[in-house]
Structures are given as C-alpha cells and as structure tokens.
Amino acid sequence: MIGLKTLFKQCVFTVCLALIAGRPCSAQELQAKVVINHAQVQGTDASVFEQLQSQITQFLNEHKWTALHFENHERIPCNFNITVTSYEKESNLFSCKAIIQANRPVYNSSYTTTIYSNTDNDFNFEYSPFDQLNFNQQNIDNQLTALLAYYAYLIIGINLDSFSQMGGDDCLSLCMDIANNAQGLNFSGWKSFSDQRNRFAIINGYLDEGMRPLRQLQYDYYRTGLDIMVENASRGRANISTALENDLKKCHEARPLSLWPQIWTDFKRDELANIYQGHGSAKEKETVHDILLNINASQNNAWEKIIQ
C-alpha cells in the first residue's frame, strides 16, 4: 500500500508535469550557461568576447520562447560552450564550433541526466559589440539569433518529449520552421540534405515519421525508466530495457542511415553502462549490449562494461 508521503510526492510531481505541459505563464524556459573560449584568437580586445557571452546568455535566458509555464526550478539547464576559431574585426565575422548540451533532473533524486549533447562545427555568425539581439520567428534575417532560437526550441522540445509522449510537437515544429527559413542565410549548416549532421538534418531527422520510436524513447527512457529508479530500481531498469528494444532498436531498423541513434547513444554511453553494470539478469544485459553494439560499435568499451 502506498504511504501518504509517497502519494503526496507523486501528486506534486504530477501537478508539475501538468504545469509544464500546458499552463500559460510568463516564466522563462531556459537556464543557460554560456562560455566563449577565445584562446585561439590573438591580439583582440577580450571585451568583445565578454560582451558576446553576456548578450547570448541574456538572450537565451530572458526571451520567452513559449506560452508554457515553467517555475524557476523547472527551467531547463543547458550549456553553450562556444570556441572561437577565428574573428575578423573588419567584417565582425566569428567562426566557431559549439558544444550544446541540455540536462534534465531525475524525479526524487539529486541526479541530473543529459537529454541532448552534440557539436555544431558551423556555429558561425556576424556580431558587432553592443548589437541588440532581437528575434522574429516570421523574419529569419540574423544568423546569430537564428542559431540561438533553433537550439532553444530543439532543447525545449526534447525536454517536453521526456515528460509527455510527443509533448514537444509545437516547439519542434518551430525549430523546423527556423531551419527552413534560414536556408537563405549566407552561412553553412542550414542547407537541406547537404550534410547528415547539420542543423537541418538534425531537426528533420528527429521529426521524420520513421523516427517516431526515438521520440517515444525519450518518454519511455526518462519518464518510465529513470524517474522511477530511485523508488524501484529493478522496475525502472526493466522499463529502460524494454524502451531500448522497442524504441531505439526499432528506429534504427526503420532508418539505418540516421545518425540520431548514434548521437543518442554517444551521450548516454556512460549512463547506460552504469545502469546495467552489476545489475540485471545475464539475458537482459546481453540483449541490451547487442542492441547498443549494433547501433554504435565505436562505444564498444562502454557496452562491454554492461556484460561484465
């Protein structure tokens, strides 16, 4: 029989999910940390990069991206680690690569799990010190704000998918709109079908009908797996095993050329190894090991830990 304390906590969490899923409010969605690494650029006043870092941080955290309700403790932790490889002062052109990562708290624990992590090697833009960053969804005419809005909607959409089945539809559609409307910008990374890992390919692949099992995986893995592991580790792990077999394996079989299963297993590598290392039946671990090895053989060292 469920105790009153446990029941109360479950009710509170359910209410939080409902608030995230649809209640309008003015609270912002992201809790972004931005780091600009400019060590490769010599002879430039550091204040240019400091101003850029401050402007991007303010833009991501203070812009209201949706009409949804996020309490302060529900804001999505994310990191934008931007490395400047070159800077042309005369044209205000920044050539960069960026690692974008987003996290999600696991229910009833202090553990935070990664829900997205990937490198954008074409994070290039023009920026003049003290430029005001303004975004208009209907008029995508600025590369920097298009980049930031694209990742904001991608992160929020994936986060919502992890709390309700296909819950990120609206945000992901806005992300796709940005990718489509940015085709005319004179910067790489947007062109449709030119690169399997570019921004268009990432969102187009995620929304592909054949990849719906991947979106189902986001819910099954986080909400029915990790979120219940603190109170029932065996049941949570069993649900994760089922999700890997029914969702991850299925999307890989449906779209064997898609990089999404590989990207997902890249950033879930250590977490997956820890979930199964020393836990679960031999058959369960062997099944999970074989699925992951077939999808991403490059992470074999991690998958071997599962069956040890």
VOVEXBA-184554 format. One record per residue (C-alpha): residue in three letters; residue number from 1; z, y, x negated. Coordinates in Angstrom, 2 decimals. Example, Ala and Ser with C-alpha at 12.3 -4.5 7.8 and 13.67 -1.06 7.14 Angstrom:
<atoms>
+------+-----+---------+---------+---------+
: rest :  nr :      pz :      py :      px :
+------+-----+---------+---------+---------+
:  ALA :   1 :    7.80 :   -4.50 :  -12.30 :
:  SER :   2 :    7.14 :   -1.06 :  -13.67 :
+------+-----+---------+---------+---------+
</atoms>
This chain:
<atoms>
+------+-----+---------+---------+---------+
: rest :  nr :      pz :      py :      px :
+------+-----+---------+---------+---------+
:  MET :   1 :    0.00 :    0.00 :    0.00 :
:  ILE :   2 :   -0.93 :    3.45 :   -1.34 :
:  GLY :   3 :    2.05 :    5.70 :   -2.05 :
:  LEU :   4 :    2.31 :    9.18 :   -0.62 :
:  LYS :   5 :    2.00 :   10.78 :   -4.06 :
:  THR :   6 :   -1.22 :    8.89 :   -4.82 :
:  LEU :   7 :   -2.59 :    9.61 :   -1.37 :
:  PHE :   8 :   -1.83 :   13.31 :   -1.78 :
:  LYS :   9 :   -3.64 :   13.45 :   -5.13 :
:  GLN :  10 :   -6.65 :   11.67 :   -3.65 :
:  CYS :  11 :   -6.74 :   14.12 :   -0.74 :
:  VAL :  12 :   -6.54 :   17.10 :   -3.09 :
:  PHE :  13 :   -9.40 :   15.73 :   -5.19 :
:  THR :  14 :  -11.48 :   15.06 :   -2.08 :
:  VAL :  15 :  -10.96 :   18.66 :   -0.95 :
:  CYS :  16 :  -12.05 :   19.88 :   -4.39 :
:  LEU :  17 :  -15.21 :   17.82 :   -4.14 :
:  ALA :  18 :  -15.93 :   19.26 :   -0.72 :
:  LEU :  19 :  -15.47 :   22.78 :   -2.04 :
:  ILE :  20 :  -17.84 :   22.15 :   -4.93 :
:  ALA :  21 :  -20.38 :   20.57 :   -2.58 :
:  GLY :  22 :  -20.86 :   23.47 :   -0.25 :
:  ARG :  23 :  -18.39 :   26.27 :    0.35 :
:  PRO :  24 :  -19.80 :   29.71 :   -0.42 :
:  CYS :  25 :  -17.76 :   31.99 :   -2.67 :
:  SER :  26 :  -18.16 :   34.47 :   -5.50 :
:  ALA :  27 :  -16.65 :   32.42 :   -8.35 :
:  GLN :  28 :  -18.99 :   31.70 :  -11.25 :
:  GLU :  29 :  -20.03 :   28.17 :  -12.13 :
:  LEU :  30 :  -20.17 :   28.01 :  -15.92 :
:  GLN :  31 :  -17.58 :   28.23 :  -18.67 :
:  ALA :  32 :  -19.97 :   28.56 :  -21.56 :
:  LYS :  33 :  -19.15 :   28.87 :  -25.24 :
:  VAL :  34 :  -21.98 :   30.29 :  -27.30 :
:  VAL :  35 :  -22.22 :   30.07 :  -31.09 :
:  ILE :  36 :  -25.00 :   31.78 :  -33.05 :
:  ASN :  37 :  -25.39 :   30.30 :  -36.53 :
:  HIS :  38 :  -27.45 :   32.69 :  -38.66 :
:  ALA :  39 :  -26.62 :   31.34 :  -42.13 :
:  GLN :  40 :  -30.31 :   30.63 :  -42.80 :
:  VAL :  41 :  -31.24 :   34.29 :  -42.29 :
:  GLN :  42 :  -30.51 :   36.55 :  -45.23 :
:  GLY :  43 :  -30.49 :   40.33 :  -45.50 :
:  THR :  44 :  -29.94 :   41.10 :  -41.81 :
:  ASP :  45 :  -27.01 :   43.01 :  -40.38 :
:  ALA :  46 :  -24.72 :   40.42 :  -38.81 :
:  SER :  47 :  -24.05 :   42.74 :  -35.88 :
:  VAL :  48 :  -27.46 :   41.80 :  -34.43 :
:  PHE :  49 :  -26.34 :   38.18 :  -34.07 :
:  GLU :  50 :  -22.87 :   39.11 :  -32.89 :
:  GLN :  51 :  -24.37 :   41.28 :  -30.15 :
:  LEU :  52 :  -26.75 :   38.49 :  -29.16 :
:  GLN :  53 :  -23.91 :   35.97 :  -28.96 :
:  SER :  54 :  -21.85 :   38.31 :  -26.81 :
:  GLN :  55 :  -24.77 :   39.09 :  -24.48 :
:  ILE :  56 :  -25.68 :   35.43 :  -23.95 :
:  THR :  57 :  -22.05 :   34.47 :  -23.33 :
:  GLN :  58 :  -21.62 :   37.24 :  -20.78 :
:  PHE :  59 :  -24.90 :   36.41 :  -19.06 :
:  LEU :  60 :  -24.14 :   32.70 :  -18.66 :
:  ASN :  61 :  -20.55 :   33.16 :  -17.55 :
:  GLU :  62 :  -20.76 :   36.23 :  -15.33 :
:  HIS :  63 :  -24.00 :   35.55 :  -13.49 :
:  LYS :  64 :  -23.56 :   33.90 :  -10.08 :
:  TRP :  65 :  -26.03 :   31.05 :  -10.15 :
:  THR :  66 :  -25.44 :   29.51 :   -6.73 :
:  ALA :  67 :  -23.70 :   30.16 :   -3.42 :
:  LEU :  68 :  -21.27 :   27.32 :   -4.10 :
:  HIS :  69 :  -17.53 :   27.62 :   -4.55 :
:  PHE :  70 :  -16.10 :   26.90 :   -7.97 :
:  GLU :  71 :  -12.43 :   27.55 :   -8.71 :
:  ASN :  72 :  -11.71 :   28.67 :  -12.27 :
:  HIS :  73 :  -10.53 :   25.19 :  -13.24 :
:  GLU :  74 :  -13.73 :   23.71 :  -11.77 :
:  ARG :  75 :  -16.12 :   25.78 :  -13.88 :
:  ILE :  76 :  -18.37 :   23.58 :  -15.98 :
:  PRO :  77 :  -17.53 :   23.60 :  -19.71 :
:  CYS :  78 :  -20.71 :   23.85 :  -21.76 :
:  ASN :  79 :  -21.73 :   24.73 :  -25.29 :
:  PHE :  80 :  -24.80 :   26.51 :  -26.59 :
:  ASN :  81 :  -24.94 :   26.02 :  -30.36 :
:  ILE :  82 :  -27.91 :   28.12 :  -31.45 :
:  THR :  83 :  -29.17 :   28.01 :  -35.04 :
:  VAL :  84 :  -31.44 :   30.87 :  -36.05 :
:  THR :  85 :  -34.08 :   29.62 :  -38.47 :
:  SER :  86 :  -35.88 :   32.95 :  -38.80 :
:  TYR :  87 :  -35.65 :   36.51 :  -37.47 :
:  GLU :  88 :  -38.38 :   39.15 :  -37.57 :
:  LYS :  89 :  -36.77 :   42.54 :  -37.18 :
:  GLU :  90 :  -40.03 :   44.39 :  -36.58 :
:  SER :  91 :  -41.01 :   42.21 :  -33.60 :
:  ASN :  92 :  -37.46 :   41.26 :  -32.53 :
:  LEU :  93 :  -38.56 :   37.63 :  -32.65 :
:  PHE :  94 :  -35.92 :   34.92 :  -33.04 :
:  SER :  95 :  -36.96 :   31.37 :  -33.97 :
:  CYS :  96 :  -34.14 :   28.98 :  -33.18 :
:  LYS :  97 :  -33.12 :   25.49 :  -32.30 :
:  ALA :  98 :  -30.26 :   24.90 :  -29.89 :
:  ILE :  99 :  -27.96 :   22.04 :  -29.02 :
:  ILE : 100 :  -26.94 :   22.32 :  -25.37 :
:  GLN : 101 :  -24.03 :   20.23 :  -24.17 :
:  ALA : 102 :  -22.17 :   20.13 :  -20.85 :
:  ASN : 103 :  -18.94 :   18.33 :  -20.02 :
:  ARG : 104 :  -17.01 :   17.17 :  -17.00 :
:  PRO : 105 :  -13.30 :   16.38 :  -16.59 :
:  VAL : 106 :  -12.39 :   12.85 :  -15.57 :
:  TYR : 107 :  -10.17 :   12.72 :  -12.49 :
:  ASN : 108 :   -6.43 :   12.41 :  -13.04 :
:  SER : 109 :   -6.70 :   12.47 :  -16.84 :
:  SER : 110 :   -6.98 :   14.85 :  -19.78 :
:  TYR : 111 :  -10.23 :   13.19 :  -20.83 :
:  THR : 112 :  -13.48 :   15.15 :  -20.76 :
:  THR : 113 :  -16.81 :   13.34 :  -20.67 :
:  THR : 114 :  -20.24 :   14.58 :  -21.70 :
:  ILE : 115 :  -22.76 :   14.81 :  -18.86 :
:  TYR : 116 :  -25.64 :   16.30 :  -20.86 :
:  SER : 117 :  -26.44 :   16.81 :  -24.52 :
:  ASN : 118 :  -29.83 :   17.44 :  -26.06 :
:  THR : 119 :  -31.54 :   19.53 :  -28.73 :
:  ASP : 120 :  -34.15 :   22.16 :  -27.92 :
:  ASN : 121 :  -36.24 :   22.70 :  -31.04 :
:  ASP : 122 :  -38.24 :   25.54 :  -29.44 :
:  PHE : 123 :  -35.43 :   27.88 :  -28.46 :
:  ASN : 124 :  -37.47 :   30.94 :  -29.45 :
:  PHE : 125 :  -37.34 :   34.39 :  -27.87 :
:  GLU : 126 :  -37.53 :   38.14 :  -28.35 :
:  TYR : 127 :  -34.33 :   40.18 :  -28.29 :
:  SER : 128 :  -33.61 :   43.75 :  -29.25 :
:  PRO : 129 :  -29.99 :   44.79 :  -29.88 :
:  PHE : 130 :  -28.32 :   46.09 :  -26.73 :
:  ASP : 131 :  -31.05 :   44.69 :  -24.48 :
:  GLN : 132 :  -29.71 :   44.10 :  -20.99 :
:  LEU : 133 :  -30.24 :   40.52 :  -19.84 :
:  ASN : 134 :  -31.44 :   40.51 :  -16.25 :
:  PHE : 135 :  -32.81 :   37.53 :  -14.37 :
:  ASN : 136 :  -35.12 :   37.42 :  -11.37 :
:  GLN : 137 :  -35.97 :   33.95 :  -10.05 :
:  GLN : 138 :  -39.17 :   35.26 :   -8.45 :
:  ASN : 139 :  -40.41 :   37.02 :  -11.59 :
:  ILE : 140 :  -40.02 :   34.98 :  -14.78 :
:  ASP : 141 :  -41.13 :   37.52 :  -17.39 :
:  ASN : 142 :  -38.46 :   37.28 :  -20.08 :
:  GLN : 143 :  -38.21 :   34.28 :  -22.38 :
:  LEU : 144 :  -34.51 :   34.53 :  -23.22 :
:  THR : 145 :  -33.29 :   34.83 :  -19.64 :
:  ALA : 146 :  -35.71 :   32.07 :  -18.59 :
:  LEU : 147 :  -34.22 :   29.76 :  -21.23 :
:  LEU : 148 :  -30.65 :   30.50 :  -20.20 :
:  ALA : 149 :  -31.34 :   30.23 :  -16.45 :
:  TYR : 150 :  -33.22 :   26.97 :  -16.95 :
:  TYR : 151 :  -30.24 :   25.38 :  -18.72 :
:  ALA : 152 :  -27.74 :   26.89 :  -16.31 :
:  TYR : 153 :  -29.44 :   25.27 :  -13.32 :
:  LEU : 154 :  -30.00 :   21.99 :  -15.20 :
:  ILE : 155 :  -26.31 :   21.77 :  -16.12 :
:  ILE : 156 :  -25.06 :   22.70 :  -12.65 :
:  GLY : 157 :  -27.50 :   20.27 :  -11.01 :
:  ILE : 158 :  -26.47 :   17.34 :  -13.20 :
:  ASN : 159 :  -22.81 :   18.20 :  -12.66 :
:  LEU : 160 :  -23.29 :   18.18 :   -8.88 :
:  ASP : 161 :  -25.13 :   14.84 :   -9.10 :
:  SER : 162 :  -21.98 :   13.40 :  -10.68 :
:  PHE : 163 :  -19.81 :   14.42 :   -7.72 :
:  SER : 164 :  -22.11 :   13.52 :   -4.82 :
:  GLN : 165 :  -25.23 :   11.40 :   -4.58 :
:  MET : 166 :  -28.27 :   13.58 :   -5.32 :
:  GLY : 167 :  -25.95 :   16.58 :   -4.89 :
:  GLY : 168 :  -27.84 :   18.71 :   -7.40 :
:  ASP : 169 :  -31.13 :   18.85 :   -5.49 :
:  ASP : 170 :  -31.16 :   22.61 :   -4.88 :
:  CYS : 171 :  -30.20 :   23.62 :   -8.42 :
:  LEU : 172 :  -32.58 :   21.13 :   -9.99 :
:  SER : 173 :  -35.41 :   22.44 :   -7.82 :
:  LEU : 174 :  -34.66 :   25.96 :   -9.09 :
:  CYS : 175 :  -34.71 :   24.62 :  -12.64 :
:  MET : 176 :  -38.13 :   23.07 :  -11.96 :
:  ASP : 177 :  -39.34 :   26.36 :  -10.50 :
:  ILE : 178 :  -38.39 :   28.17 :  -13.71 :
:  ALA : 179 :  -40.25 :   25.60 :  -15.81 :
:  ASN : 180 :  -43.33 :   26.04 :  -13.63 :
:  ASN : 181 :  -43.15 :   29.83 :  -13.51 :
:  ALA : 182 :  -42.59 :   30.07 :  -17.28 :
:  GLN : 183 :  -45.96 :   28.46 :  -18.03 :
:  GLY : 184 :  -47.41 :   31.92 :  -18.57 :
:  LEU : 185 :  -44.84 :   32.97 :  -21.16 :
:  ASN : 186 :  -46.22 :   33.10 :  -24.68 :
:  PHE : 187 :  -43.66 :   30.68 :  -26.06 :
:  SER : 188 :  -43.69 :   26.96 :  -26.78 :
:  GLY : 189 :  -41.54 :   24.47 :  -24.92 :
:  TRP : 190 :  -42.77 :   25.11 :  -21.39 :
:  LYS : 191 :  -46.27 :   23.66 :  -21.30 :
:  SER : 192 :  -46.60 :   20.82 :  -18.83 :
:  PHE : 193 :  -47.29 :   17.40 :  -20.32 :
:  SER : 194 :  -47.73 :   18.74 :  -23.86 :
:  ASP : 195 :  -44.55 :   17.19 :  -25.23 :
:  GLN : 196 :  -42.31 :   14.40 :  -23.94 :
:  ARG : 197 :  -39.16 :   16.26 :  -24.97 :
:  ASN : 198 :  -39.95 :   19.83 :  -23.99 :
:  ARG : 199 :  -38.23 :   21.69 :  -21.18 :
:  PHE : 200 :  -40.90 :   20.96 :  -18.59 :
:  ALA : 201 :  -40.80 :   17.24 :  -19.43 :
:  ILE : 202 :  -37.00 :   17.10 :  -19.20 :
:  ILE : 203 :  -36.69 :   18.51 :  -15.69 :
:  ASN : 204 :  -39.94 :   16.98 :  -14.42 :
:  GLY : 205 :  -38.82 :   13.58 :  -15.66 :
:  TYR : 206 :  -35.35 :   13.92 :  -14.15 :
:  LEU : 207 :  -36.84 :   14.74 :  -10.73 :
:  ASP : 208 :  -39.53 :   12.05 :  -10.90 :
:  GLU : 209 :  -39.27 :    9.68 :   -7.93 :
:  GLY : 210 :  -39.23 :    6.69 :  -10.25 :
:  MET : 211 :  -36.18 :    8.16 :  -11.99 :
:  ARG : 212 :  -34.02 :    8.45 :   -8.89 :
:  PRO : 213 :  -31.94 :    5.49 :  -10.15 :
:  LEU : 214 :  -30.97 :    7.69 :  -13.11 :
:  ARG : 215 :  -29.66 :   10.33 :  -10.74 :
:  GLN : 216 :  -27.82 :    7.61 :   -8.82 :
:  LEU : 217 :  -26.37 :    6.51 :  -12.16 :
:  GLN : 218 :  -24.83 :    9.96 :  -12.59 :
:  TYR : 219 :  -22.79 :    9.45 :   -9.42 :
:  ASP : 220 :  -22.03 :    5.75 :   -9.88 :
:  TYR : 221 :  -21.04 :    6.08 :  -13.55 :
:  TYR : 222 :  -18.82 :    9.16 :  -13.23 :
:  ARG : 223 :  -17.50 :    9.20 :   -9.68 :
:  THR : 224 :  -17.07 :    5.47 :   -9.01 :
:  GLY : 225 :  -16.54 :    4.50 :  -12.65 :
:  LEU : 226 :  -14.78 :    6.92 :  -14.97 :
:  ASP : 227 :  -12.97 :    8.78 :  -12.20 :
:  ILE : 228 :  -11.03 :    5.68 :  -11.15 :
:  MET : 229 :  -10.44 :    4.10 :  -14.57 :
:  VAL : 230 :   -7.06 :    5.77 :  -15.08 :
:  GLU : 231 :   -5.61 :    4.07 :  -12.00 :
:  ASN : 232 :   -7.69 :    0.87 :  -12.17 :
:  ALA : 233 :   -9.45 :    0.34 :  -15.49 :
:  SER : 234 :  -10.90 :   -3.06 :  -14.57 :
:  ARG : 235 :  -12.44 :   -1.84 :  -11.32 :
:  GLY : 236 :  -13.80 :    1.30 :  -12.94 :
:  ARG : 237 :  -15.34 :   -0.67 :  -15.78 :
:  ALA : 238 :  -16.84 :   -3.19 :  -13.34 :
:  ASN : 239 :  -18.43 :   -0.33 :  -11.38 :
:  ILE : 240 :  -19.87 :    1.09 :  -14.60 :
:  SER : 241 :  -21.31 :   -2.31 :  -15.48 :
:  THR : 242 :  -22.94 :   -2.50 :  -12.05 :
:  ALA : 243 :  -24.31 :    1.02 :  -12.44 :
:  LEU : 244 :  -25.83 :    0.21 :  -15.82 :
:  GLU : 245 :  -27.51 :   -2.89 :  -14.43 :
:  ASN : 246 :  -28.60 :   -1.49 :  -11.05 :
:  ASP : 247 :  -29.39 :    2.11 :  -12.03 :
:  LEU : 248 :  -30.02 :    2.56 :  -15.74 :
:  LYS : 249 :  -31.94 :   -0.68 :  -16.21 :
:  LYS : 250 :  -33.97 :   -0.03 :  -13.05 :
:  CYS : 251 :  -35.08 :    3.48 :  -14.04 :
:  HIS : 252 :  -36.08 :    2.22 :  -17.49 :
:  GLU : 253 :  -38.15 :   -0.53 :  -15.93 :
:  ALA : 254 :  -39.76 :    1.91 :  -13.48 :
:  ARG : 255 :  -40.59 :    4.49 :  -16.16 :
:  PRO : 256 :  -40.55 :    2.69 :  -19.54 :
:  LEU : 257 :  -42.09 :    5.70 :  -21.32 :
:  SER : 258 :  -39.49 :    8.16 :  -20.03 :
:  LEU : 259 :  -37.12 :    9.49 :  -22.69 :
:  TRP : 260 :  -34.29 :   10.13 :  -20.23 :
:  PRO : 261 :  -32.65 :    6.67 :  -20.56 :
:  GLN : 262 :  -32.74 :    7.09 :  -24.34 :
:  ILE : 263 :  -31.35 :   10.64 :  -24.18 :
:  TRP : 264 :  -28.57 :    9.49 :  -21.83 :
:  THR : 265 :  -27.58 :    6.52 :  -23.98 :
:  ASP : 266 :  -27.70 :    8.71 :  -27.12 :
:  PHE : 267 :  -24.92 :   10.99 :  -25.90 :
:  LYS : 268 :  -22.99 :    8.23 :  -24.07 :
:  ARG : 269 :  -23.09 :    5.92 :  -27.11 :
:  ASP : 270 :  -19.50 :    6.21 :  -28.33 :
:  GLU : 271 :  -18.03 :    6.40 :  -24.85 :
:  LEU : 272 :  -19.81 :    3.22 :  -23.74 :
:  ALA : 273 :  -18.69 :    1.37 :  -26.86 :
:  ASN : 274 :  -15.08 :    2.43 :  -26.23 :
:  ILE : 275 :  -15.19 :    1.34 :  -22.58 :
:  TYR : 276 :  -16.10 :   -2.24 :  -23.46 :
:  GLN : 277 :  -14.77 :   -2.83 :  -26.97 :
:  GLY : 278 :  -11.94 :   -5.31 :  -26.49 :
:  HIS : 279 :  -12.25 :   -5.18 :  -22.68 :
:  GLY : 280 :  -14.10 :   -7.14 :  -20.03 :
:  SER : 281 :  -15.46 :  -10.66 :  -19.92 :
:  ALA : 282 :  -17.85 :  -12.01 :  -22.55 :
:  LYS : 283 :  -20.60 :  -12.29 :  -19.94 :
:  GLU : 284 :  -20.13 :   -8.70 :  -18.74 :
:  LYS : 285 :  -20.19 :   -7.33 :  -22.29 :
:  GLU : 286 :  -23.23 :   -9.39 :  -23.23 :
:  THR : 287 :  -25.13 :   -8.14 :  -20.17 :
:  VAL : 288 :  -24.28 :   -4.51 :  -20.93 :
:  HIS : 289 :  -25.11 :   -4.95 :  -24.61 :
:  ASP : 290 :  -28.54 :   -6.39 :  -23.82 :
:  ILE : 291 :  -29.39 :   -3.60 :  -21.36 :
:  LEU : 292 :  -28.44 :   -0.87 :  -23.83 :
:  LEU : 293 :  -30.16 :   -2.54 :  -26.78 :
:  ASN : 294 :  -33.39 :   -2.90 :  -24.80 :
:  ILE : 295 :  -33.32 :    0.79 :  -23.87 :
:  ASN : 296 :  -32.14 :    2.29 :  -27.16 :
:  ALA : 297 :  -32.28 :   -0.01 :  -30.16 :
:  SER : 298 :  -31.64 :    2.93 :  -32.51 :
:  GLN : 299 :  -27.97 :    2.89 :  -31.42 :
:  ASN : 300 :  -27.53 :   -0.80 :  -32.19 :
:  ASN : 301 :  -24.42 :   -0.21 :  -34.34 :
:  ALA : 302 :  -22.62 :    1.17 :  -31.30 :
:  TRP : 303 :  -23.85 :   -1.59 :  -28.99 :
:  GLU : 304 :  -22.63 :   -4.26 :  -31.44 :
:  LYS : 305 :  -19.09 :   -2.94 :  -31.01 :
:  ILE : 306 :  -19.29 :   -3.86 :  -27.33 :
:  ILE : 307 :  -19.54 :   -7.59 :  -28.03 :
:  GLN : 308 :  -17.09 :   -7.71 :  -30.92 :
+------+-----+---------+---------+---------+
</atoms>
